[in-house]
């Protein structure tokens, strides 16, 4: 092993001599590099090697390359690159090859090699890396796409890119992204050929010796890829993805027309198709520039286009009559409603249209649950409070078992200061499953605190505490304790705590909040704190090591605390805690004793 390492170090000598000779490194730095390189080489030749050793070696060499690059810029020396950088790059590639040969499944390691080759422009090596990587990871479409895009965009080899995409489709015959990128690549190649031909024609050069195949330049090859793709993968969304790609190129009008015809003939029953066709009316042709026509005329044209879009949507909801189609129609109207315009007539038309579509979708029983919240927000925004109240009630009737809908509607009614809020809360709690009812209880508490008397709020807390659902009861106690402190101060909070401290179930927060309130008093009573800690430990001492530690800290830090109690608490904790909690407690207690906690 030593002979191999010595040989590798000797192989470095010519480049190190060059570095010193041309003034990029000093003699001292060269010696330090030899010492470091020797240590790294020994790590790579141990009996048991680790991936981290290879990564460290590679990173050291890359750092050296970066340093050489900076020093070249500083002194303005641009020669001897082959003798210096080329040798280091070759060595890094060799180490990468050894690493990827041993850890073949590590995709990130392969990608690191790819990134290195790209940065230092080692084209031949990168091609080999892609080839080896794809042979081992043919099941990863993203790697095929990466390799093909590099061949096309960086290496300017459309033939190699095409070959890679065809191989990728053999492994992934139904992968959407592979087809999309293959389609894009062929259009990019066609655009490149068209530009080359145009430049040659402008230069009046003979085109005889150049090849400009019509089937590629016209997009026919891309059309073949598209047709094969839609045969394998169904769906209007997939077809539209090709239309978006084709729209990036200015010579694809015929291809775009073919795609649109396919969309209409094959996916006429898909809401995605109708949504696209309707929105397309807005972009039928560019709007005239703002400085060329009066603002009023421009707004009128926008209004006419929106009307044409809505006619398509109207036909769609008549033909399909699905919730998805109504959702898309509402979403379109909402998008237009949110757009800014100085035309008051256009604003009013958009508002009228949006509210009308909301109402019709609701009347059809096809308005999505999530859109009721948006509808209520729009109604409140435009000041239609009475309609908002009716919609809030209607939403709860339609989705009577949905907590989200009840919360949305109740929040709207609260904002509108409706007189029906209390009655609606009672109705909601009878219809919603008790286990899901906490958001309603919490909302009702917020409303009660601002709209009802303290006695009524207190009665609500006491009612919630008696809930059969532990989660509701526990959170009610926490809220009740906080409310008592806010409205009546410490004495009221302590009275509330005393009235509840034997009423299970409890949460840890109920006790820790009372401890916090006691500690805020000047002075706090250690006897009271001990009582709160003991009650908390009785409930949670077997599973929460932090409580024991906090209790010990309190005895140590409180002027009224007794240090001798710490040992007793520690002994009890060791007997009460179980499993991993014991280990964590011992660790934290040791840190506490040594002053590190």
C-alpha positions in Angstrom: 0.0 0.0 0.0 2.8 2.4 0.9 4.3 1.9 -2.6 1.1 2.9 -4.3 0.7 6.0 -2.1 4.3 7.0 -2.7 3.8 6.6 -6.5 0.6 8.8 -6.4 2.5 11.5 -4.4 5.4 11.4 -6.9 2.9 11.8 -9.8 1.9 15.1 -8.2 5.5 16.5 -8.2 5.5 17.9 -11.8 2.3 20.0 -11.2 3.6 21.1 -7.7 6.9 22.2 -9.3 5.0 24.2 -11.9 2.9 25.9 -9.2 6.1 26.9 -7.4 8.0 27.9 -10.5 5.3 30.2 -11.9 4.7 31.8 -8.5 1.2 30.6 -7.8 2.3 28.8 -4.6 5.3 29.2 -2.2 7.7 26.4 -1.3 6.1 26.2 2.1 2.7 25.9 0.7 3.8 23.1 -1.7 5.3 21.2 1.3 2.0 21.6 3.2 0.1 20.3 0.1 2.3 17.2 -0.1 1.8 16.5 3.6 -2.0 16.9 3.4 -2.2 14.9 0.2 -0.3 12.0 1.8 -2.7 11.9 4.7 -5.7 11.9 2.4 -4.2 9.1 0.2 -3.6 6.9 3.2 -7.3 7.3 4.2 -8.3 6.1 0.7 -6.2 3.0 1.0 -7.2 1.7 4.4 -8.8 -1.7 4.7 -12.1 -0.2 5.7 -12.8 3.0 3.7 -15.7 5.4 4.1 -17.5 7.6 1.7 -16.7 10.6 3.8 -13.0 10.0 3.2 -13.6 10.2 -0.6 -15.7 13.3 -0.3 -13.1 15.0 1.9 -10.3 14.1 -0.6 -12.4 15.5 -3.5 -13.3 18.7 -1.6 -9.7 19.3 -0.8 -8.7 19.0 -4.5 -11.6 21.2 -5.6 -10.5 23.9 -3.0 -7.0 23.7 -4.5 -8.4 24.3 -8.0 -10.4 27.3 -6.8 -7.4 28.7 -5.0 -5.3 28.4 -8.2 -8.0 30.1 -10.2 -8.1 33.1 -7.8 -4.3 33.4 -7.7 -4.1 33.3 -11.5 -6.6 36.2 -11.7 -4.6 38.1 -9.1 -1.2 37.9 -10.8 -2.6 37.7 -14.4 -0.9 34.4 -15.2 -2.8 32.3 -17.8 -0.3 29.7 -18.9 0.6 26.0 -18.0 -3.1 25.1 -17.5 -2.5 21.7 -19.0 0.3 20.9 -16.6 -1.5 22.2 -13.5 -5.3 22.2 -13.6 -5.7 19.4 -16.1 -3.7 17.1 -13.8 -5.8 18.0 -10.7 -9.1 17.6 -12.6 -8.0 14.2 -13.9 -7.2 13.1 -10.4 -10.6 14.3 -9.0 -12.4 12.4 -11.8 -10.5 9.3 -10.9 -11.5 9.6 -7.2 -15.1 10.2 -8.2 -15.0 7.1 -10.4 -13.7 5.0 -7.5 -16.3 6.4 -5.2 -19.3 5.8 -7.6 -18.0 2.3 -8.4 -18.2 1.4 -4.7 -21.3 3.4 -3.7 -23.3 2.9 -7.0 -26.7 3.5 -5.4 -25.8 7.0 -4.1 -27.4 9.2 -6.7 -26.2 12.4 -4.9 -22.6 11.2 -5.4 -23.2 10.8 -9.1 -24.8 14.2 -9.4 -21.8 15.7 -7.6 -19.6 14.2 -10.2 -21.8 15.6 -12.9 -21.8 19.1 -11.3 -18.0 19.0 -11.1 -17.6 18.0 -14.8 -20.0 20.8 -15.8 -18.2 23.4 -13.8 -14.8 22.5 -15.2 -16.0 21.8 -18.7 -14.8 18.2 -19.0 -17.1 17.3 -21.9 -15.7 13.9 -22.7 -15.6 12.9 -19.1 -19.1 14.1 -18.4 -20.5 12.1 -21.3 -18.9 9.0 -19.8 -20.3 9.8 -16.3 -23.9 10.1 -17.7 -23.4 6.9 -19.6 -22.3 5.0 -16.4 -24.9 6.6 -14.2 -27.8 5.7 -16.5 -26.6 2.2 -16.8 -26.9 1.8 -13.0 -30.0 4.0 -12.5 -32.2 3.5 -15.6 -35.2 3.6 -13.3 -34.9 7.4 -12.6 -36.5 9.5 -15.4 -35.0 12.7 -14.1 -31.5 11.5 -14.8 -32.4 10.6 -18.4 -33.8 14.1 -18.8 -30.8 15.7 -17.3 -28.4 13.9 -19.6 -30.5 14.6 -22.7 -30.8 18.3 -21.9 -27.1 18.5 -21.4 -26.5 16.9 -24.8 -28.9 19.3 -26.4 -28.3 22.6 -24.6 -24.7 22.4 -23.6 -23.2 20.0 -26.0 -25.4 21.1 -29.0 -25.9 17.4 -30.0 -29.5 16.9 -30.9 -28.8 13.4 -32.2 -27.4 12.3 -28.9 -30.3 13.9 -27.0 -32.8 12.2 -29.2 -31.1 8.9 -28.7 -31.2 9.3 -24.9 -34.9 10.2 -24.9 -35.7 7.2 -27.0 -33.8 5.0 -24.6 -35.6 6.7 -21.7 -39.0 5.9 -23.2 -38.1 2.3 -23.5 -37.6 2.2 -19.7 -40.5 4.7 -19.0 -43.1 4.4 -21.7 -45.7 6.2 -19.7 -43.8 8.9 -18.0 -45.3 12.4 -18.8 -42.2 14.4 -18.1 -40.0 12.4 -20.5 -42.4 13.0 -23.3 -42.8 16.7 -22.6 -39.0 17.3 -22.5 -38.5 15.2 -25.7 -41.2 17.3 -27.4 -39.5 20.5 -26.2 -36.1 19.3 -27.4 -37.3 18.6 -30.9 -38.9 22.1 -31.1 -35.7 23.7 -29.8 -33.7 21.8 -32.5 -36.2 22.9 -35.2 -35.9 26.5 -34.0 -32.1 26.3 -34.1 -32.1 24.9 -37.6 -34.5 27.6 -38.8 -32.2 30.3 -37.3 -29.2 28.8 -39.0 -30.9 28.6 -42.3 -32.1 32.2 -42.0 -28.6 33.4 -41.2 -27.1 31.6 -44.2 -29.8 32.9 -46.5 -29.1 36.5 -45.3 -25.4 35.9 -46.0 -26.4 34.6 -49.4 -24.4 31.4 -49.0 -25.1 28.1 -50.8 -27.3 25.9 -48.7 -26.5 22.7 -50.7 -23.9 21.4 -48.3 -26.2 21.9 -45.3 -29.0 19.7 -44.2 -32.3 21.4 -43.2 -34.9 18.5 -43.1 -38.5 19.9 -43.6 -40.0 17.4 -41.2 -37.9 18.7 -38.4 -38.0 22.4 -39.2 -41.8 22.4 -39.6 -42.3 20.6 -36.3 -43.5 17.3 -37.8 -41.1 15.2 -35.7 -42.4 17.0 -32.6 -46.0 16.3 -33.7 -45.2 12.6 -34.0 -43.8 12.6 -30.4 -47.0 14.4 -29.2 -49.3 11.9 -30.9 -47.4 9.0 -29.5 -47.5 10.5 -26.0 -51.3 11.2 -25.9 -51.9 7.6 -27.0 -49.9 6.3 -24.0 -51.0 8.9 -21.4 -54.6 10.2 -21.2 -56.0 13.4 -19.8 -56.7 17.0 -20.9 -54.1 18.3 -18.5 -51.4 16.3 -20.3 -52.5 17.5 -23.7 -52.5 21.1 -22.5 -48.9 20.7 -21.3 -47.8 20.2 -24.9 -49.8 23.2 -26.0 -48.0 25.4 -23.5 -44.6 24.1 -24.7 -45.5 24.6 -28.3 -46.7 28.2 -27.5 -43.1 29.1 -26.6 -42.1 28.8 -30.3 -43.3 31.2 -33.0 -43.4 28.6 -35.8 -45.8 26.1 -34.2 -49.2 27.6 -35.1 -50.3 24.5 -37.1 -49.1 22.2 -34.4 -51.0 24.2 -31.8 -54.1 24.0 -33.9 -53.8 20.2 -34.1 -53.4 20.0 -30.3 -56.4 22.2 -29.7 -58.5 20.1 -32.1 -57.4 16.9 -30.2 -58.3 18.6 -26.9 -61.9 19.4 -28.2 -62.5 16.0 -29.8 -61.0 13.7 -27.3 -61.7 15.5 -24.0 -64.9 17.3 -24.6 -66.3 16.0 -21.3 -63.4 17.3 -19.2 -63.8 20.6 -17.3 -60.1 21.3 -18.0 -60.9 21.6 -21.7 -63.8 24.0 -21.2 -61.8 26.0 -18.7 -58.9 26.4 -21.3 -61.3 27.3 -24.1 -63.1 29.9 -22.0 -59.9 31.6 -20.8 -58.5 31.4 -24.4 -61.1 34.0 -25.4 -59.3 36.5 -23.3 -56.2 36.0 -25.3 -57.6 35.6 -28.7 -55.5 38.5 -29.9 -53.3 41.1 -28.1 -55.1 44.1 -26.6 -54.2 47.5 -28.2 -51.5 49.3 -26.3 -52.8 51.7 -23.5 -51.5 54.8 -25.3 -53.1 53.9 -28.6 -56.8 53.8 -27.5 -58.8 55.6 -24.8 -59.1 53.8 -21.5 -62.8 53.6 -21.9 -62.5 51.8 -25.2 -59.9 49.4 -23.8 -62.1 48.6 -20.8 -65.0 47.9 -23.2 -62.9 45.5 -25.2 -61.9 43.7 -22.0 -65.5 43.5 -21.0 -66.5 42.0 -24.4 -63.8 39.4 -24.1 -64.9 38.4 -20.6 -68.5 38.1 -21.9 -67.3 35.7 -24.6 -65.4 33.7 -22.0 -68.5 33.5 -19.9 -70.6 32.2 -22.8 -68.2 29.3 -23.1 -68.5 28.7 -19.3 -72.3 28.8 -19.6 -72.2 26.2 -22.3 -69.9 24.1 -20.1 -72.1 24.1 -17.0 -75.1 23.3 -19.2 -73.3 20.4 -20.9 -71.4 19.0 -17.9 -73.2 20.3 -14.8 -70.5 19.1 -12.5 -69.1 20.6 -9.3 -65.7 20.8 -10.8 -67.0 22.8 -13.7 -68.8 25.2 -11.5 -65.7 25.6 -9.4 -63.7 26.5 -12.4 -66.4 29.0 -13.5 -66.4 30.6 -10.0 -62.6 30.7 -9.9 -62.5 32.5 -13.3 -65.0 35.1 -12.2 -63.1 35.6 -8.9 -59.9 36.1 -10.8 -61.5 38.8 -13.0 -63.2 40.4 -10.0 -59.8 40.8 -8.3 -58.2 42.4 -11.3 -57.7 46.2 -11.0 -59.5 48.5 -13.4 -60.4 52.2 -13.4 -63.7 51.5 -15.2 -66.5 51.6 -12.7 -68.8 49.9 -15.2 -66.4 47.0 -15.6 -66.0 46.6 -11.8 -69.8 46.5 -11.3 -70.2 44.0 -14.1 -67.5 41.7 -12.7 -69.1 41.9 -9.2 -72.6 41.2 -10.5 -71.3 38.2 -12.6 -69.3 36.7 -9.7 -72.2 36.9 -7.2 -74.6 35.6 -9.8 -72.4 32.5 -10.5 -71.9 31.9 -6.8 -75.7 31.9 -6.3 -76.4 29.7 -9.2 -73.8 27.2 -8.2 -75.2 27.1 -4.7 -78.8 26.7 -6.0 -77.5 23.8 -8.1 -76.1 22.2 -4.9 -72.8 22.1 -6.7 -70.8 24.8 -5.0 -67.7 23.4 -3.4 -67.6 23.7 0.4 -64.3 25.6 0.4 -65.8 28.4 -1.8 -68.5 29.4 0.7 -65.8 31.1 2.8 -64.7 33.1 -0.3 -68.4 33.9 -1.1 -68.9 35.3 2.4 -65.7 37.4 2.2 -66.8 38.9 -1.1 -70.3 39.7 0.3 -68.8 41.4 3.3 -66.4 43.3 1.2 -69.1 44.8 -1.0 -71.4 45.5 2.0 -74.2 43.0 1.3 -74.5 42.0 5.0 -78.1 40.7 4.8 -77.1 38.4 1.9 -74.0 37.3 3.8 -76.1 36.3 6.8 -78.4 34.2 4.6 -75.4 32.5 2.8 -73.8 31.7 6.2 -77.0 30.0 7.4 -77.4 28.2 4.1 -73.8 26.9 4.1 -74.4 25.3 7.6 -77.6 23.7 6.4 -75.9 22.1 3.4 -72.7 21.0 5.2 -74.3 20.5 8.6 -71.6 18.0 9.8 -68.6 20.0 8.7 -66.7 21.8 11.5 -64.9 24.0 8.9 -68.1 25.3 7.4 -69.7 26.0 10.8 -66.6 27.9 11.9 -66.5 29.9 8.7 -70.2 30.7 8.9 -70.1 31.6 12.6 -67.1 33.9 12.1 -69.0 35.7 9.4 -72.1 36.0 11.6 -69.9 37.3 14.5 -68.3 39.9 12.2 -71.8 40.9 11.1 -72.9 41.0 14.8 -75.9 38.8 14.0 -78.4 38.1 16.7 -78.5 34.5 15.7 -75.0 33.7 16.8 -75.8 32.1 20.1 -78.6 30.0 18.7 -76.3 28.9 15.8 -73.6 27.8 18.3 -76.1 25.6 20.1 -77.2 24.1 16.9 -73.7 23.5 15.7 -72.7 21.6 18.9 -75.7 19.3 18.5 -74.8 18.4 14.9 -71.0 18.1 15.1 -69.3 15.1 16.5 -68.2 15.8 20.1 -64.6 14.7 19.3 -64.4 17.4 16.6 -66.1 20.2 18.5 -63.2 22.0 20.1 -62.9 24.7 17.4 -66.5 25.5 17.9 -66.1 25.8 21.7 -63.0 28.0 21.3 -64.9 30.3 18.8 -67.8 30.5 21.1 -65.6 31.5 24.0 -64.1 34.3 22.0 -67.5 35.6 21.1 -68.8 35.2 24.7 -65.9 37.2 26.1 -66.7 40.2 23.9 -70.5 40.0 23.6 -71.8 38.4 26.9 -71.6 39.1 30.5 -68.9 37.6 32.7 -71.5 35.4 34.4 -72.6 34.0 31.0 -69.0 33.4 30.0 -68.3 31.6 33.3 -71.3 29.4 32.8 -70.1 28.5 29.3 -66.7 27.5 30.8 -68.3 25.4 33.4 -70.5 23.7 30.7 -67.4 23.0 28.6 -65.5 21.6 31.5 -68.2 18.9 31.9 -67.7 17.8 28.3 -67.4 14.0 27.8 -64.5 14.6 25.4 -61.2 14.8 27.3 -59.6 17.2 24.8 -62.4 19.7 25.2 -62.5 19.4 28.9 -58.7 19.8 29.3 -58.5 22.8 27.1 -61.5 24.4 28.7 -59.7 24.2 32.1 -56.7 25.9 30.6 -58.8 28.7 29.0 -60.9 29.1 32.2 -57.7 29.6 34.3 -56.4 32.2 31.9 -59.7 34.0 31.7 -60.0 34.0 35.5 -56.6 35.6 35.8 -57.4 38.2 33.1 -60.7 39.2 34.6 -60.1 38.8 38.4 -56.4 38.6 38.9 -54.3 36.1 40.8 -56.9 35.4 43.6 -59.6 34.6 41.1 -57.2 32.3 39.2 -56.2 30.5 42.4 -59.8 30.1 43.3 -60.5 28.6 39.8 -57.5 26.3 40.1 -58.6 25.1 43.6 -62.1 24.3 42.3 -60.7 22.2 39.5 -57.5 20.6 40.7 -59.4 17.4 41.6 -61.5 17.4 38.4 -59.9 15.1 35.9 -58.8 14.9 33.1 -55.9 17.4 33.2 -53.3 18.7 30.9 -49.8 19.5 31.9 -50.3 23.1 30.7 -53.1 23.6 33.4 -50.5 23.1 36.1 -47.6 24.8 34.5 -49.7 27.9 33.9 -50.7 28.0 37.6 -47.0 27.6 38.5 -46.1 30.5 36.2 -48.8 32.7 37.7 -47.6 32.0 41.2 -44.0 32.8 40.3 -45.1 36.1 38.9 -46.4 37.1 42.3 -44.0 39.2 44.5 -43.2 37.4 46.6 -44.2 33.9 45.4 -45.0 31.3 48.0 -42.8 28.2 47.8 -45.4 26.2 49.7 -47.9 26.9 46.9 -45.4 26.1 44.2 -44.6 22.8 45.9 -48.3 22.0 46.0 -48.7 22.7 42.3 -45.7 20.7 41.3 -46.8 17.8 43.4 -50.2 17.8 41.8 -48.6 18.0 38.4 -46.2 15.1 39.2 -49.1 13.0 40.5 -50.7 13.2 37.0 -47.6 13.3 34.7 -44.6 12.3 36.8 -44.2 8.8 35.2 -43.8 10.2 31.7 -42.4 13.7 31.9 -38.8 14.1 33.2 -38.9 17.9 32.5 -41.4 18.4 35.4 -39.0 16.8 37.9 -36.1 18.9 36.6 -38.2 22.1 36.8 -39.1 21.2 40.4 -35.5 20.7 41.3 -34.5 23.9 39.7 -37.2 25.7 41.6 -35.9 24.4 44.9 -32.4 25.5 43.9 -33.3 29.0 42.6 -36.1 30.1 44.8 -35.0 32.0 48.0 -37.5 29.9 50.0 -36.3 26.7 48.4 -34.5 24.0 50.3 -31.5 22.3 48.7 -31.9 19.1 50.8 -35.2 18.5 49.0 -33.4 18.1 45.7 -32.0 14.7 46.6 -35.5 13.5 47.7 -37.0 14.7 44.4 -34.2 13.0 42.5 -34.8 9.7 44.3 -38.5 9.9 43.7 -38.0 10.7 40.0 -35.7 7.7 39.5 -38.4 5.4 41.0 -41.3 7.0 39.1 -39.9 7.6 35.6 -39.8 4.7 33.1 -37.7 3.6 30.1 -35.9 6.3 28.1 -37.2 9.1 30.4 -34.9 7.8 33.1 -31.9 8.1 30.8 -32.8 11.6 29.7 -33.5 12.7 33.3 -30.1 11.4 34.5 -28.3 13.2 31.6 -30.1 16.5 32.3 -29.7 16.2 36.1 -25.9 15.7 35.6 -25.7 18.8 33.4 -27.6 20.7 36.0 -25.2 19.7 38.8 -22.2 20.6 36.7 -23.6 24.0 35.9 -24.2 23.3 32.2 -27.9 23.6 32.3 
